[in-house]
Amino acid sequence: MRTSIRSIVLGCGGLALGWLLWAGLWAGPSVAANPDDFTLESPTHNETFTLKDARGKVVAIHFLLKTECPVCLRHTHAYARWSQSHPEVVTLFVKPDSAEDIKKWTAHLSQDELKDLPPIYRDPNAELAGKYGIPDGYKFHGQVVRYPALVVLGKDGKELFRHVGKANTDRMSVADFEKRLTETAGK
């Protein structure tokens, strides 16, 4: 039986990696740790949200795109309607825009749409999105922004699941969200 040099190198590399992991000298690929706490401000409702104040509830953080985005608005309204009958879940809508840009985004809405609009929170320079490891590089309306994403935290503040879209329209539907939430209910 003939052994190739490639299989020997790969085998030795695998053994070395396994030994490093076993010995605790390498923890594996680096992943940003989610923050234990954060505070966001809403220019649409003049209120703040602090994660520690929501302990004991599930928190769904919707990272929306920077810019005026009709898909973001439809997505926001769909989840806002759902959240009205699910007070056990805190639903946050987060945009990386300035307070002025968020107000402009909502300015073209009708009074009925504004009445039903949940608070839109600011994530200045997408810092919170970065802390949650939401990738950037999505090209949208001439800008490079972070991808649309949903991060769901359990009652203890630890991440239950996430969905990062590959395009503006790639969002987790409310039905899929409910299904995943039910699947992770015991966590």
N, C-alpha and C positions, 0 to 999 in steps of 0.2 A: 504494500500500500504506500503510495507516494503522498507525502505531506507537503503542501505548498508553504512558502515563506509567509504569504499573506495570512493563512489560517493560524500559523504559529504566533504572528504579531497580534492578530485579533484576539487569540486565546489569552496571550500574556497580558494584553491591555485590559481584557475583561477581568482577569484575576486581580490585576493591580487595582482597578476601580473598585471591585468588590472588597478587597482588603482595606482600601481607604475609607469606604463607607462603614465597614464593620468596625474599624479602629476609631471611628469618630473624627478622622482627620479631614473629612470632606462631607458636607451635608447634602450634596447633590446640587442641581442647578439653582442658582439664586433667584428667589421670588420675593418681590416686595411684600412685606408684612402689612396687612390692612391696619389702619389706625384704630386705636382703642377708643378715641373720642375725636369729635370735630364739631365745629359750630358753623352754621351757614345762615346768611341773611337773605330775606326775601324783599326785593324792591317793589313787588306787586302787592304785597299784603302788610308791609312794615312789621315783620315778625322775624324771630330767629328760631332755629332748630339746633338742639345740642343732642348728640347721640346718647350720652349717658342718661339724659332725661327720658329716653325711650326704652331703657332696659325693661325687660319683661314683655316687650312687644316685638313682633317681626317688623323689620324696616326694609322697604324696597326702595332702592336708590336708582332712579332713572337718569342716566347721563345723556342729556340732549345735545344736539349739535349747536355749535356757534353759528349764528346767522339766523335770518328769518327762514323758518322751515315749516311748510304746511304739514309734512308728514309728522314732525314732532308735535305739532298742535293736535292733530287727530289722535296720535298715540296718547298724549297727555289727557285729552278728554275721555278716551276709552277707559283708561286706568282710573281717572278721577271718578267716573260714574261707578265703576266697580268698587272703589274704596269707600264710597258713601255707605255701602251695606256691609262693609268689613272693617269695623273700627279696631279690630285686633291687629291690623296691619297698618303701619305708618308708611304712607306713600310720599316720597320726595321726588320732585322734578328739579333737576339741576342743570343750569346753563353756564358756560364759561364767559358769557358776555358781561359787559359793564352794566351797571344799574340802568343807565340811560338807554342802552341797546335793548335790554329786556323790556323796558317801558315802551320803546318804539315797537317791539315785536308784538306787544299786546294792544297797542294803540289802534290797529286796524280791525280789532274784533268788535262785534256788535255788543250792545249792552247785555243781551242774553248770554252770549259766549263769555263775556267778562264775569258775569254773575256766577257762572258755573266753573270758572277757571280756578284751579287750586293754586296755592302759593308756588311761585317759581323762585327757586333759590339760586344765589350766585356762587359759582366756583371760580373765583378770580384766577385767571391764567391756567385753568384746568388743574390746579394743584391737587385737589382731592381726587380727581380722576387719575392723576399720576400716582398718587399714593395707593390707589386700588389697582394699579397696574393696567389701566385701560390704555391700549396702544394708540399712538397717534400716527399720522401719515395718511389719513383719509382725505382725499382731495374733493372738496365740495364748494361750489360757487366761487372758484378762484382762490380758495383758502385751503390750507392744510390744517385739519382739525383731528381731534380724537374720534375714534369710532363710536357710534351710538351703543350704549350698553345698559344693562340692568344688573345690579348687584343686590342680592337679597341676604340680609343678616338675620340670624336667629334671635331669640329672646335674650340670649347671653351676649349679643353683639358680634358673634363669630359668623363668618360667611357660610351660608347654606348652599347657595348656587349662584351662577351668573350666566348671562348671555351677552356676548359681544357680537354685534352685527358686523357683517362684511360690507354692507352698503346702507344707505339711508333708510331704505324700506325693509331691511332685515332686522326686525324687532320681534321680541317674544310676544306672541298674542296673549290676551287676557286668559283665554282657555288653556293655553299651554302653561302659563304662569300658575293658574289655579291647580293644574295637575301636578306640577313640580312641587308646589307648596304642600299639597296633600301628601305627596310621597315623602317629604322631609319633615312632616308634622311632629314626629317624635324627637327631633333633634333640637 
